[in-house]
Amino acid sequence: MLSCQTESYPQEKQVTHDYDYHHDLDNNDNFSPDGKWLVYDTRTDSGGIAESAKIEKVNIETGEKKVLFEIKNNAIWGPGAGAVSYSPVEHSVVFIHGLANSTKENPYQQWRRTGVIIADANPNVPVYMDARDVTFPYTPGALRGGTHRHEWSGDGKWIGFTYNDAILKALEDSTGQKHNLRTIGVSTKIRPVPVDKNEENVSGEWFSALVVRVVPDPEPGSDEISHAAGDSWVGTNGYLLKNGGRQLARAFIGVVKNKNGKDVNEVFIVDIPEDITQPGEPGPLEGTKEGFPMPPKGASQRRLTFTAETKYPGCTGIVRSSPDGGSLAYLSKDEKGIEQIFLSSPFGGNPRQLTSHDSNVSGNVRWRPDGKSLSYIHEGSITLCKIHDAPFEERITKLTQPTNPAPSNLVWSPDGKLLAFNRLIQKDGKAASQQIFVIEVKM
């Protein structure tokens, strides 16, 4: 048990102590299934993920470190490895890996990366998750660009991600018209997807499909979107349907245009069919030379918030779901123009304002695994807010003293007893580096 610094704050335990590089949690799912290890990347300030050559894990009790993956002779332009998450059911991690042929002239890019899985028991033995095929004719189950921010589903059978398309980036460069749009996809391990090998193509062990449709110029006032990100799985096992079944889904932020043609961020959800191998009416799963890979049959996206014509339009952050899938948390401005946490149902309807601070909630919203409270950053402190109906002041607990810079990249242990986070720490005259801390939070 960790003792208390004061009557108000739990004691912070620093887990990493190497001050010559970052230990970046990147707001992912970094705890091992047994809660004993935290996984992170080693990105740099100047080069970001491209310059991260290693994926490491650290034991939160002993401080022991192990290298799970290392790129020999990694350069400032890549390939790079980063943004890593643990499976909730197996001792395996998934992360971004830039293309192996990255060079100064053709470096790591949003559309030149893939997802790699490493089992703890087999370090440096990469399993390429999503296939990449940029050679026409394209391959169903493969993508044509780069995946990012990979997230396992609660049962470990799916991985969700954001995506940028290399074919449409090239089309944008050649035409000067907008085509390089971010969207969302999923992968599941139903069969390998082999592709013709070349320096730009990658065969994958999982079958992938995009599930959200984006268009360059949404119709003003419509539910069409030009950008999809800030996504996460809905519930540990989807959300409960009115017929008693459960629906696999991802919630996300989509960019619509209001009636005056101005971009506004709104909360959306996309229902995902169990079978993603069947093409839907919009077009082929693998895409065309001038169009995105299209969602599978049964994928259905819908808008949940309608702030576009209000006084303070917009929703921000990663949309985070409660474990039961019944509430989606995100940031939006209240009637005073202050960023607060709101909760929406996966069925839509009027959102509930959860917080009532006098200043903006900064972000890093995460549900505690019991679903009874959320953690986030407010005025430089990690803050915990219970979701029951008591007065707001009675539902709030400050877990850390206010600091500048504030803590970042919050992540809960599977049992909800520990909260891990990053702090920028400077020591011995070196540049400040991201170090990992944990605090014990009483139930």
C-alpha positions as CSV (number, residue, x, y, z in Angstrom):
1,M,0.0,0.0,0.0
2,L,1.2,3.5,-0.8
3,S,1.1,6.0,2.1
4,C,-0.3,9.5,1.7
5,Q,1.8,12.6,1.2
6,T,-0.9,14.7,2.9
7,E,-4.5,14.1,4.1
8,S,-5.6,15.2,0.6
9,Y,-3.3,13.5,-2.0
10,P,-2.2,9.9,-2.5
11,Q,1.6,9.5,-2.6
12,E,3.0,9.5,-6.2
13,K,5.4,6.7,-7.0
14,Q,7.9,7.3,-9.8
15,V,8.3,4.1,-11.8
16,T,10.9,5.1,-14.5
17,H,14.2,6.9,-13.8
18,D,16.0,7.1,-17.2
19,Y,16.2,10.8,-17.8
20,D,17.8,10.8,-21.3
21,Y,14.6,9.7,-23.1
22,H,10.8,9.8,-22.9
23,H,8.6,7.0,-21.6
24,D,5.4,8.0,-23.4
25,L,2.1,6.3,-22.4
26,D,0.3,8.3,-25.1
27,N,-3.2,8.0,-23.5
28,N,-3.5,4.3,-24.5
29,D,-4.2,1.1,-22.6
30,N,-0.8,0.5,-21.2
31,F,-1.3,-1.9,-18.3
32,S,-0.6,-5.6,-18.8
33,P,-3.7,-7.8,-18.1
34,D,-2.3,-8.8,-14.7
35,G,-1.7,-5.1,-13.8
36,K,2.0,-5.6,-13.1
37,W,3.6,-3.9,-16.1
38,L,3.2,-0.7,-18.1
39,V,4.2,-0.5,-21.8
40,Y,5.4,2.7,-23.5
41,D,7.4,4.1,-26.4
42,T,10.5,6.2,-26.5
43,R,9.6,9.0,-29.0
44,T,11.5,12.2,-29.1
45,D,10.4,15.9,-29.0
46,S,11.9,16.6,-32.4
47,G,11.1,13.4,-34.3
48,G,8.1,12.0,-32.5
49,I,7.1,8.4,-33.2
50,A,9.4,8.3,-36.3
51,E,12.4,8.6,-34.0
52,S,11.2,6.1,-31.4
53,A,13.3,3.0,-31.9
54,K,12.0,0.9,-28.9
55,I,8.9,-0.4,-27.3
56,E,9.6,-1.1,-23.6
57,K,7.7,-2.2,-20.5
58,V,8.4,-1.5,-16.9
59,N,7.4,-3.4,-13.7
60,I,5.5,-1.1,-11.5
61,E,6.7,-2.7,-8.3
62,T,10.4,-3.3,-9.0
63,G,11.2,-0.8,-11.8
64,E,12.6,-3.7,-13.9
65,K,12.6,-2.8,-17.6
66,K,12.3,-5.1,-20.6
67,V,12.6,-4.2,-24.3
68,L,9.8,-5.8,-26.3
69,F,10.8,-4.5,-29.7
70,E,13.8,-2.5,-31.0
71,I,14.5,-1.2,-34.5
72,K,18.2,-1.3,-35.2
73,N,19.7,1.7,-36.9
74,N,16.4,3.7,-36.7
75,A,16.8,7.2,-38.2
76,I,15.1,10.5,-37.5
77,W,12.8,9.8,-40.5
78,G,11.9,6.3,-39.2
79,P,10.7,3.6,-39.5
80,G,9.8,4.3,-35.8
81,A,7.6,2.4,-33.4
82,G,5.1,3.9,-30.9
83,A,1.7,4.5,-29.5
84,V,1.5,1.1,-27.9
85,S,-1.3,-0.7,-26.1
86,Y,-1.7,-3.9,-24.2
87,S,-4.3,-6.6,-25.0
88,P,-6.7,-6.9,-22.0
89,V,-6.7,-10.7,-22.3
90,E,-3.2,-11.7,-23.5
91,H,0.3,-10.6,-22.8
92,S,0.6,-9.0,-26.2
93,V,0.9,-5.4,-27.3
94,V,0.0,-3.6,-30.5
95,F,1.7,-0.4,-31.8
96,I,2.5,1.7,-34.9
97,H,5.4,0.6,-37.0
98,G,6.5,2.8,-39.9
99,L,7.3,1.2,-43.2
100,A,10.7,-0.5,-43.3
101,N,11.8,1.4,-46.4
102,S,11.5,4.8,-44.7
103,T,14.2,7.2,-46.0
104,K,14.9,10.9,-45.7
105,E,13.2,11.4,-49.0
106,N,10.3,9.1,-48.2
107,P,9.9,9.2,-44.4
108,Y,7.5,7.9,-41.8
109,Q,4.1,9.5,-42.5
110,Q,0.5,9.1,-41.4
111,W,-0.2,7.1,-44.6
112,R,3.1,5.1,-44.4
113,R,2.7,3.0,-41.3
114,T,1.1,-0.2,-40.0
115,G,0.1,-2.1,-36.8
116,V,2.5,-4.6,-35.3
117,I,1.7,-7.1,-32.5
118,I,4.4,-8.4,-30.2
119,A,3.9,-11.2,-27.6
120,D,5.7,-10.7,-24.3
121,A,7.1,-14.2,-24.7
122,N,8.5,-13.4,-28.2
123,P,10.2,-10.0,-28.1
124,N,11.4,-8.7,-31.4
125,V,9.2,-11.1,-33.3
126,P,6.7,-8.9,-35.1
127,V,3.3,-10.0,-36.2
128,Y,2.0,-7.6,-38.8
129,M,-1.6,-7.0,-38.1
130,D,-3.1,-5.0,-40.9
131,A,-2.2,-5.8,-44.5
132,R,-1.2,-2.9,-46.8
133,D,-1.7,-3.0,-50.6
134,V,-1.0,0.1,-52.6
135,T,-0.8,-1.8,-55.9
136,F,-3.9,-1.8,-58.1
137,P,-6.0,-4.0,-58.2
138,Y,-6.2,-3.7,-54.4
139,T,-7.0,-6.6,-52.0
140,P,-10.1,-7.0,-49.8
141,G,-9.1,-7.1,-46.2
142,A,-6.0,-5.0,-46.9
143,L,-5.7,-1.2,-46.5
144,R,-3.8,1.3,-48.7
145,G,-2.3,3.6,-46.1
146,G,-1.4,3.9,-42.5
147,T,-3.1,2.9,-39.2
148,H,-2.7,4.7,-35.9
149,R,-3.8,4.6,-32.2
150,H,-4.6,0.9,-32.2
151,E,-7.0,-0.2,-29.5
152,W,-8.0,-3.7,-28.5
153,S,-11.6,-4.6,-27.9
154,G,-12.5,-5.9,-24.4
155,D,-12.4,-9.5,-25.5
156,G,-9.1,-9.0,-27.5
157,K,-10.7,-10.2,-30.7
158,W,-10.8,-6.8,-32.5
159,I,-8.4,-3.9,-32.9
160,G,-9.7,-0.4,-33.8
161,F,-7.7,2.4,-35.3
162,T,-7.6,5.7,-37.2
163,Y,-6.5,5.7,-40.8
164,N,-5.0,7.8,-43.6
165,D,-5.0,6.6,-47.2
166,A,-1.8,6.7,-49.3
167,I,-3.7,6.4,-52.6
168,L,-5.9,9.4,-51.9
169,K,-2.9,11.4,-50.5
170,A,-1.2,10.9,-53.8
171,L,-4.4,11.9,-55.6
172,E,-4.6,15.1,-53.5
173,D,-1.0,15.9,-54.4
174,S,-1.6,15.5,-58.1
175,T,-4.9,17.3,-58.3
176,G,-4.7,19.9,-55.6
177,Q,-8.1,18.8,-54.4
178,K,-8.9,17.6,-50.8
179,H,-8.7,13.8,-50.5
180,N,-6.4,13.1,-47.6
181,L,-9.1,12.6,-45.0
182,R,-8.7,10.7,-41.6
183,T,-11.2,8.0,-40.9
184,I,-11.6,4.9,-38.7
185,G,-11.2,1.2,-39.3
186,V,-11.2,-2.2,-37.5
187,S,-9.3,-5.4,-37.8
188,T,-10.1,-8.9,-36.6
189,K,-8.1,-12.2,-36.7
190,I,-10.3,-14.3,-38.9
191,R,-7.7,-15.0,-41.6
192,P,-4.4,-13.8,-43.0
193,V,-4.4,-11.3,-45.9
194,P,-1.4,-12.0,-48.2
195,V,-0.5,-9.3,-50.8
196,D,2.0,-9.1,-53.6
197,K,5.3,-8.2,-51.9
198,N,7.1,-5.0,-52.7
199,E,8.7,-2.3,-50.6
200,E,5.4,-0.5,-50.0
201,N,3.1,-3.5,-49.4
202,V,2.8,-5.5,-46.2
203,S,1.0,-8.9,-45.7
204,G,-1.1,-9.0,-42.6
205,E,-2.4,-11.6,-40.2
206,W,-5.7,-9.9,-39.5
207,F,-8.5,-8.9,-41.8
208,S,-9.2,-5.1,-41.9
209,A,-11.9,-2.8,-43.1
210,L,-12.8,0.9,-42.8
211,V,-16.1,1.4,-41.0
212,V,-16.7,5.2,-41.2
213,R,-17.4,7.1,-44.4
214,V,-15.9,10.5,-44.9
215,V,-16.3,13.0,-47.8
216,P,-14.2,16.0,-48.7
217,D,-17.0,18.6,-48.6
218,P,-19.9,17.7,-46.3
219,E,-23.3,19.2,-47.2
220,P,-23.9,22.1,-44.8
221,G,-26.4,21.2,-42.1
222,S,-26.1,17.4,-42.9
223,D,-24.6,14.5,-41.0
224,E,-21.9,14.0,-43.5
225,I,-18.4,14.2,-42.1
226,S,-14.9,15.1,-43.5
227,H,-12.8,13.8,-40.6
228,A,-13.2,11.0,-38.0
229,A,-10.9,10.5,-35.0
230,G,-11.0,10.6,-31.2
231,D,-12.4,7.1,-31.3
232,S,-12.7,4.2,-28.8
233,W,-14.7,1.0,-28.3
234,V,-18.1,1.3,-26.9
235,G,-18.3,-0.8,-23.7
236,T,-16.1,-3.7,-22.7
237,N,-18.5,-5.8,-24.8
238,G,-20.4,-3.3,-26.9
239,Y,-23.7,-1.7,-25.8
240,L,-27.0,-3.2,-24.8
241,L,-29.7,-3.2,-27.4
242,K,-33.4,-3.0,-26.6
243,N,-33.8,-6.6,-27.6
244,G,-31.3,-7.7,-25.0
245,G,-28.5,-8.3,-27.5
246,R,-25.2,-6.4,-27.5
247,Q,-23.8,-4.4,-30.4
248,L,-20.1,-4.0,-31.3
249,A,-19.4,-0.3,-31.9
250,R,-16.9,2.5,-31.9
251,A,-17.7,6.1,-30.8
252,F,-15.8,9.0,-32.3
253,I,-15.6,12.7,-33.1
254,G,-16.8,13.5,-36.6
255,V,-16.4,16.9,-38.4
256,V,-19.7,18.2,-39.9
257,K,-20.5,21.6,-41.4
258,N,-23.1,23.8,-39.8
259,K,-25.7,25.6,-41.9
260,N,-23.2,28.3,-42.7
261,G,-20.6,25.9,-43.9
262,K,-18.3,26.1,-40.8
263,D,-16.6,23.0,-39.4
264,V,-18.0,21.6,-36.1
265,N,-17.0,18.6,-34.1
266,E,-19.8,16.3,-33.1
267,V,-20.0,12.9,-31.4
268,F,-20.9,9.9,-33.6
269,I,-21.2,6.2,-33.2
270,V,-20.7,3.4,-35.8
271,D,-22.2,0.0,-35.3
272,I,-19.9,-2.8,-36.6
273,P,-21.2,-6.1,-38.0
274,E,-19.6,-9.3,-36.7
275,D,-18.8,-10.2,-40.3
276,I,-16.7,-7.4,-42.0
277,T,-15.8,-9.5,-45.1
278,Q,-18.9,-8.6,-47.1
279,P,-18.9,-5.4,-49.1
280,G,-21.8,-2.9,-48.6
281,E,-23.8,-0.9,-51.1
282,P,-21.4,2.1,-51.2
283,G,-18.6,0.2,-52.9
284,P,-15.7,-2.4,-52.6
285,L,-14.0,-3.0,-49.3
286,E,-10.6,-2.5,-51.0
287,G,-11.5,0.9,-52.5
288,T,-10.9,2.2,-56.0
289,K,-8.2,4.4,-57.5
290,E,-10.2,7.5,-56.7
291,G,-12.2,6.4,-53.7
292,F,-11.8,5.1,-50.1
293,P,-12.1,1.5,-49.1
294,M,-15.8,1.3,-48.2
295,P,-17.5,0.0,-45.0
296,P,-18.7,-3.6,-44.9
297,K,-22.3,-4.6,-45.2
298,G,-24.1,-3.8,-41.9
299,A,-21.8,-1.0,-40.7
300,S,-24.0,2.0,-39.7
301,Q,-22.8,5.4,-38.4
302,R,-25.1,7.9,-36.8
303,R,-24.8,11.3,-35.1
304,L,-25.4,11.6,-31.4
305,T,-24.8,15.3,-30.6
306,F,-26.3,18.4,-32.3
307,T,-24.3,21.4,-31.0
308,A,-23.6,22.9,-34.4
309,E,-26.3,25.7,-34.2
310,T,-25.9,26.4,-30.5
311,K,-24.1,29.3,-28.8
312,Y,-21.0,27.2,-28.1
313,P,-20.8,24.5,-30.8
314,G,-18.4,21.5,-30.8
315,C,-17.3,18.4,-28.9
316,T,-13.7,17.5,-28.3
317,G,-11.4,14.8,-26.9
318,I,-11.4,11.0,-27.3
319,V,-14.9,9.8,-26.8
320,R,-14.6,7.3,-23.9
321,S,-17.3,4.7,-23.1
322,S,-18.3,3.4,-19.7
323,P,-17.5,-0.3,-19.3
324,D,-21.2,-1.3,-19.7
325,G,-21.4,0.8,-22.9
326,G,-24.3,2.9,-21.6
327,S,-22.5,6.3,-21.4
328,L,-20.1,8.1,-23.7
329,A,-18.0,10.8,-22.1
330,Y,-16.5,13.7,-24.1
331,L,-15.8,17.4,-23.6
332,S,-18.1,20.3,-24.7
333,K,-18.8,23.8,-23.5
334,D,-21.6,24.5,-21.0
335,E,-23.9,27.5,-21.1
336,K,-21.1,29.7,-19.7
337,G,-18.6,28.6,-22.4
338,I,-16.6,26.4,-20.0
339,E,-15.3,23.0,-21.2
340,Q,-17.0,20.3,-19.1
341,I,-17.5,16.6,-19.3
342,F,-20.8,15.5,-20.8
343,L,-22.3,12.0,-21.1
344,S,-24.4,10.8,-24.0
345,S,-26.3,7.5,-24.5
346,P,-25.3,5.4,-27.5
347,F,-28.9,5.9,-28.6
348,G,-28.6,9.7,-28.6
349,G,-31.0,12.0,-26.8
350,N,-30.2,14.9,-24.4
351,P,-26.6,14.7,-23.0
352,R,-26.0,14.9,-19.3
353,Q,-23.5,17.5,-18.0
354,L,-21.3,15.7,-15.5
355,T,-18.9,18.4,-14.3
356,S,-19.6,22.0,-13.3
357,H,-16.1,23.5,-12.8
358,D,-15.5,27.2,-13.0
359,S,-12.7,26.7,-15.5
360,N,-12.0,24.4,-18.4
361,V,-11.5,20.6,-18.0
362,S,-8.2,20.1,-19.8
363,G,-8.8,16.6,-21.1
364,N,-7.4,13.0,-20.6
365,V,-10.9,11.7,-19.6
366,R,-10.8,8.1,-18.6
367,W,-13.4,5.8,-16.9
368,R,-12.4,3.9,-13.8
369,P,-12.9,0.2,-14.6
370,D,-15.9,0.0,-12.2
371,G,-17.7,2.6,-14.2
372,K,-18.6,4.7,-11.2
373,S,-16.3,7.6,-11.8
374,L,-14.1,9.3,-14.4
375,S,-10.6,10.8,-14.1
376,Y,-9.3,13.8,-16.0
377,I,-7.1,16.9,-15.8
378,H,-8.4,20.1,-14.3
379,E,-6.2,23.1,-13.3
380,G,-3.1,21.1,-13.4
381,S,-4.4,18.2,-11.1
382,I,-5.6,14.8,-11.8
383,T,-9.3,14.9,-10.7
384,L,-11.8,12.1,-10.0
385,C,-15.5,12.7,-10.5
386,K,-18.2,10.2,-9.4
387,I,-21.2,9.9,-11.7
388,H,-23.9,9.5,-9.1
389,D,-26.4,12.3,-8.5
390,A,-25.0,14.0,-5.4
391,P,-24.1,17.7,-5.5
392,F,-21.1,18.3,-7.7
393,E,-18.8,19.4,-4.9
394,E,-19.4,16.1,-3.1
395,R,-18.5,14.1,-6.2
396,I,-15.1,15.6,-6.8
397,T,-11.7,14.4,-5.5
398,K,-8.3,16.0,-6.4
399,L,-5.8,13.1,-6.7
400,T,-2.6,15.2,-7.3
401,Q,-1.4,18.6,-6.4
402,P,-1.7,21.2,-9.2
403,T,1.5,21.4,-11.3
404,N,2.7,23.1,-14.5
405,P,3.0,21.3,-16.7
406,A,0.1,19.1,-15.7
407,P,0.2,15.3,-15.6
408,S,-0.8,13.6,-18.8
409,N,-1.7,10.3,-20.5
410,L,-3.9,8.8,-17.6
411,V,-4.5,5.1,-17.6
412,W,-6.2,2.8,-15.0
413,S,-5.0,-0.6,-13.9
414,P,-7.4,-3.4,-14.7
415,D,-8.6,-3.7,-11.1
416,G,-9.1,0.1,-10.8
417,K,-6.7,0.4,-7.8
418,L,-3.8,2.2,-9.6
419,L,-3.8,5.2,-11.9
420,A,-0.7,5.7,-14.0
421,F,0.4,8.8,-15.8
422,N,3.2,10.8,-17.3
423,R,5.0,13.8,-15.8
424,L,7.7,15.9,-17.5
425,I,10.7,15.8,-15.2
426,Q,14.0,17.6,-15.5
427,K,17.1,16.3,-13.7
428,D,20.9,16.9,-13.8
429,G,20.6,19.7,-16.4
430,K,19.1,17.4,-19.0
431,A,16.0,18.3,-21.0
432,A,12.8,17.4,-19.4
433,S,11.7,13.8,-20.1
434,Q,8.4,12.0,-19.8
435,Q,8.6,9.7,-16.7
436,I,5.9,7.3,-15.5
437,F,4.2,7.6,-12.1
438,V,1.5,5.7,-10.4
439,I,-0.8,6.5,-7.5
440,E,-3.0,4.2,-5.5
441,V,-6.7,5.3,-5.5
442,K,-8.8,3.9,-2.7
443,M,-12.1,2.3,-3.8
